Amino acid sequence: MILKCIAVDDEPLALQILVSYIEQTPSLLLVGQFSNAIEALKAIHEQDIDLIFLDIRMPDINGIELAKIVEQYRVKGNLRIIFTTAFDQYALDGYKVDALDYLLKPFSFVDFSKSVAKALGYFELIRNPEQEIQKLSPPIPETEVAYIYLKFEYQLVRIAVDDIIYVESMKDYVKVFRLSEDKPLLSLTSMKSLEEKLPENKFMRIHRSYIVSLDKIKSATKNSVQIDKITIAVTDQYKDNFMKFFQDWA
C-alpha cells in the first residue's frame, strides 16, 4: 500500500528533515510540501491525499485549526493527520481532533517509521476490514464462537467471549468490560454490530445502552440485573426476551 502525503512546516530545516524521511519511506508518496497551512489547504482541496504531516505552531492558521478545517474532507476514513511539533502541551489538542499520531521534535527516523506503520495499519483496516479479520481469525462454526475482533486504536484486538462481563454504548463507541482487565476497552463500533457478533445463547441486550453476559449475572429481578458492580435496568423494548431468560434462570 502506498499513502499519498503532504508535509507542512514553517521551519525550513524541519520541513527538509520531514521531506527526507518521507522520501526514504517506500510506502509514502510525497505529493506536496508547504511552509504554511493556507498553501496546504489549497492542495487538500485539489488533490487526493491520505496523510498530512503537520506542524502545529505556524502563522495565520495553526496546525490544530487546519485539522479542524480538513475534518470535513474525510471520506470513508481517508485524510488523516500526524502532528509534528516541538511542544508537548498540544498532545491533548491533537487527541481532540483525532490525530493519528503525535511526533515530538526532534524525532528520529525510527520514531517516524513507527508512526508510518501505525498509519498503514489504520488504512489497511478501513480499506479491507473483512480481509484483515480473516487473517487473524480462522473460520469456526457459529455455535463455537470463542473470540470476537474489535477495532481499538487503529488495530484489531482479539477478545475472548468468555472474558466479557458487559458492554456499554457511548455514542459512536462501545465500552467492553472484561474479567481480565480493570479498564474497559473503547472500540469504534455500534451496539448493533457488536450484538450480531456475540453468541445469542451467552449474551442479551437488556437496554438500549447495555448488553450483558448471561452467565456473569449475579442477581436479577423482572426489571433489572446485578452484574459486576452495577445494576442495569431492563427496558420495555427488551423485556419480552429477558422474561424468557428470567423464568428459566429463576
TAZINOR-V42088 format. One record per pair of residues at least 6 apart in sequence whose ideal C-beta (glycine too) atoms are under 7 Angstrom apart, sorted by the first residue. I is the first residue (numbers start at 1). J is the second residue. Records with the same first field share a line. If there is no record, write none. Layout:
# TAZINOR-V42088
I->J / J
This chain:
# TAZINOR-V42088
1->27 / 120 / 123 / 124
2->27 / 29
3->27 / 28 / 29 / 50 / 51 / 119 / 123
4->29 / 31 / 48 / 49 / 50
5->22 / 28 / 29 / 30 / 31 / 49 / 50 / 51 / 52 / 53
6->31 / 32 / 33 / 34 / 40 / 43 / 49 / 52
7->15 / 18 / 19 / 22 / 30 / 33 / 53
8->34 / 37 / 40 / 52 / 53 / 54 / 55
9->15 / 18 / 55 / 84
10->35 / 36 / 55 / 58 / 59
14->55 / 105
15->33 / 35
18->53 / 84
19->30 / 33
21->109 / 112
22->28 / 30
23->30
25->116
27->116 / 120
28->116
31->47 / 49
32->43
34->40 / 43
36->58 / 59 / 60
37->58 / 60 / 61 / 63 / 66
38->60 / 61
40->66
41->66 / 69
44->70 / 73
49->79
50->78 / 79 / 123
51->80 / 82 / 119
52->81
53->82 / 84
54->63 / 66 / 67 / 81 / 83 / 84
55->63 / 84 / 85
56->62 / 63 / 64 / 83 / 85 / 87 / 90
57->85 / 87
63->83
64->90 / 93 / 97
67->81 / 97 / 99
68->97
70->79
71->97
73->79
76->126
77->126
80->100 / 119 / 122
81->99 / 100
82->99 / 100 / 101 / 103 / 115 / 119
83->94 / 99 / 102 / 103
84->103 / 105
85->104 / 105
86->105
88->104
91->102
94->102
100->118 / 119 / 122
101->115 / 118
103->111 / 112 / 115
118->154
121->154 / 155
122->154
124->132
125->132 / 151 / 154 / 156
132->156
133->149 / 156
136->149 / 156 / 158
137->147 / 149
145->161 / 199
146->160 / 161
147->158 / 159 / 160 / 161
148->159 / 161 / 197 / 198
149->156 / 157 / 158
150->157 / 159 / 176 / 185 / 187 / 189
151->187 / 188 / 189
152->185 / 187
157->185
159->176
161->198 / 199 / 202
163->178 / 179 / 180
164->176 / 178 / 213
165->177 / 178 / 179 / 213 / 216 / 227 / 228
166->177 / 210 / 211 / 212 / 213 / 227 / 228
167->174 / 175 / 176 / 194 / 210 / 211
168->174 / 175 / 209 / 210
169->191 / 209
172->188
173->186 / 187 / 188
174->187 / 189 / 191 / 194
175->184 / 186
176->184 / 185 / 187
177->184 / 228
191->211
194->211
195->205 / 211
198->211
202->213 / 214 / 215
203->211 / 212 / 213 / 214
204->211 / 212 / 214 / 241 / 242 / 245
205->211 / 238
206->212 / 225 / 232 / 234 / 238 / 242
207->232 / 233 / 234 / 235 / 238
208->235
210->232
212->225 / 227 / 232
214->245
216->227
217->225 / 226 / 227
218->226 / 227
219->226
220->226 / 246 / 249
222->243 / 246
223->233 / 234
224->231 / 232 / 233 / 234
225->232 / 234
234->242
